[in-house]
Amino acid sequence: MAVVNKLAAALAQRDGIPSQTNSTQASTKVATGRVKESIGVIAVANGDSTGSVLRFFSLHSSWRVSSLLASCTAITGAAADIGLYDLPTRNAGAVVDADFFASAQSLASALDGTNVTRESGLITVDKLEQPIWKLLGLAADPGVWYDVAATLTADATAAGSVALKGHFIDGN
C-alpha cells in the first residue's frame, strides 16, 4: 500500500492541478456556494389515491442538491416517489424522473426531517458534487426549472400533512 495525497475537485481546481481537475464538477457549487432553502407543506386527505402528484417547490437544473428532508404526520397506508416534474407551463408539467430522490418512501408513520436525498440510489456518493442536469444524464445544462414533487404510490387511508424541505447550492 502507498501513502497518497489527494484533492477533491474544488481544491484541485483551486490549486490548478489539471490531472485532478474535472471542470464539469469543480466550481462554487462544491466550494463556497450559497445555500438556498425551500419548503412546502401539503395536506393529504383520506382517500387521496395512487398517482396523485403533490408539488412542493421548484429548483433550477444548474443547482446541486445538498439535502432533501421529508416530514409527515402518520398517513396510514400512504407511500410516495419523490422526484422531478417539468413546470406546468412546460411540457404540460410532465414527469421528468418520478423517483429521482426517493422510491416508494413510506408516509404511513410520522417522519421528522428524514433525509431522502439518496434513497432512490440515483445520487450515489461519487455523484454528490454534480448538479441536477448532470444527474439527469443530460449533455449540457438546459437552464430550466423543475418542480420537486411526491407521487403517491399507495393510497392514503388517513388524512395528514407532508412537508419537504430542500437545501440547494446555486453556485453564486
C-alpha positions in Angstrom: 0.0 0.0 0.0 1.1 3.5 -0.7 0.7 6.8 1.2 -1.1 9.3 -1.1 -2.3 12.8 -1.0 -5.5 13.6 -3.0 -7.7 16.6 -3.5 -11.4 16.9 -4.0 -12.4 18.6 -7.3 -12.8 22.1 -5.9 -9.4 22.0 -4.2 -7.7 20.6 -7.3 -9.2 23.5 -9.3 -8.1 26.0 -6.7 -4.5 24.6 -6.9 -4.6 24.3 -10.7 -3.7 20.6 -10.8 -5.0 19.6 -14.3 -4.7 15.9 -13.7 -7.1 16.0 -10.8 -9.4 18.7 -12.0 -12.8 17.9 -13.5 -14.0 21.2 -14.8 -17.6 20.0 -15.0 -17.7 19.5 -11.3 -15.2 21.9 -9.8 -17.0 25.2 -9.2 -18.5 27.3 -6.5 -21.3 24.6 -6.3 -18.9 22.4 -4.4 -16.9 25.0 -2.5 -18.2 28.3 -1.0 -21.6 28.2 -2.8 -24.7 29.8 -1.3 -27.3 27.5 0.2 -30.9 28.1 -0.8 -33.7 26.6 1.2 -37.2 25.8 0.0 -40.0 24.2 1.9 -43.5 23.2 1.0 -46.3 21.7 3.1 -49.3 19.9 1.6 -52.4 18.5 3.3 -53.2 14.9 2.2 -56.8 13.7 2.5 -58.0 10.3 3.4 -58.7 8.7 0.0 -56.0 10.6 -2.0 -55.1 7.8 -4.4 -52.1 6.3 -6.1 -50.9 8.6 -8.9 -51.8 11.8 -7.0 -49.0 14.4 -7.5 -48.0 16.8 -4.7 -45.8 19.6 -5.9 -43.7 21.3 -3.1 -41.2 23.8 -4.7 -39.0 24.4 -7.7 -35.3 24.1 -8.2 -33.0 25.0 -11.1 -31.3 22.5 -13.3 -27.9 24.1 -12.5 -28.2 23.7 -8.8 -26.5 21.0 -6.7 -28.7 19.2 -4.1 -27.3 19.3 -0.6 -30.2 17.6 1.2 -33.9 16.9 0.8 -35.7 16.3 4.1 -39.2 14.7 4.4 -41.5 15.2 7.3 -45.1 14.0 7.7 -47.8 13.0 10.2 -48.7 9.4 10.1 -50.7 9.0 6.9 -51.8 5.4 7.2 -51.1 3.3 4.1 -49.5 6.1 2.1 -46.2 6.0 0.3 -44.7 8.2 -2.4 -42.0 8.5 -5.0 -40.2 11.8 -4.7 -38.8 13.3 -7.8 -38.8 15.9 -10.5 -41.5 17.2 -12.9 -41.4 19.9 -15.5 -43.3 23.1 -14.6 -46.9 23.1 -15.6 -46.0 25.8 -18.2 -43.5 23.5 -19.9 -44.4 20.1 -21.3 -47.7 20.3 -19.5 -45.9 19.6 -16.3 -44.8 16.1 -17.4 -42.8 13.8 -15.1 -39.0 14.1 -15.6 -38.0 11.4 -13.1 -40.7 10.5 -10.6 -38.3 8.8 -8.1 -35.2 11.0 -8.6 -34.8 11.3 -4.8 -36.8 8.5 -3.2 -38.8 5.5 -4.4 -41.9 4.4 -2.5 -41.0 6.3 0.6 -43.4 5.3 3.3 -45.6 8.0 4.8 -47.6 5.6 6.9 -45.6 6.5 10.0 -44.6 10.0 11.1 -41.3 11.3 9.7 -39.3 14.2 11.2 -36.8 15.5 8.7 -35.8 12.2 7.2 -33.1 12.8 4.6 -34.4 11.2 1.4 -31.8 12.8 -1.0 -30.1 9.5 -1.8 -32.9 7.0 -1.0 -33.5 6.0 -4.7 -29.8 5.2 -5.2 -29.5 7.7 -8.2 -27.4 10.2 -6.3 -24.5 7.9 -5.2 -21.6 9.2 -3.1 -19.4 9.7 -6.1 -22.1 11.9 -7.7 -22.7 14.3 -4.7 -20.8 17.1 -6.4 -22.9 17.0 -9.6 -25.7 19.4 -10.5 -29.2 18.3 -11.3 -28.8 18.4 -15.1 -25.7 16.1 -14.9 -27.5 13.7 -12.5 -30.4 13.5 -15.1 -27.8 12.4 -17.7 -28.1 15.5 -19.9 -25.2 16.6 -22.1 -25.5 20.2 -21.0 -27.4 22.4 -18.6 -30.8 23.2 -20.2 -31.2 26.2 -17.8 -34.7 25.2 -16.7 -36.7 24.9 -13.5 -38.1 21.7 -12.2 -40.8 21.1 -9.5 -39.9 18.7 -6.7 -42.9 16.5 -6.2 -44.2 13.5 -4.4 -46.3 11.0 -6.4 -48.4 8.7 -4.3 -47.5 5.0 -4.9 -50.0 3.8 -2.3 -53.4 5.3 -1.3 -53.7 7.4 1.8 -56.1 5.8 4.3 -55.8 8.7 6.8 -55.5 12.5 6.5 -52.3 14.3 7.4 -49.6 16.7 6.2 -46.5 16.1 4.2 -43.6 18.6 4.1 -40.4 18.6 2.0 -37.5 20.9 2.8 -34.7 21.2 0.3 -31.2 22.6 0.6 -29.5 23.5 -2.7 -26.3 25.2 -3.8 -26.7 27.7 -6.6 -23.1 28.4 -7.3 -23.2 32.1 -6.7 
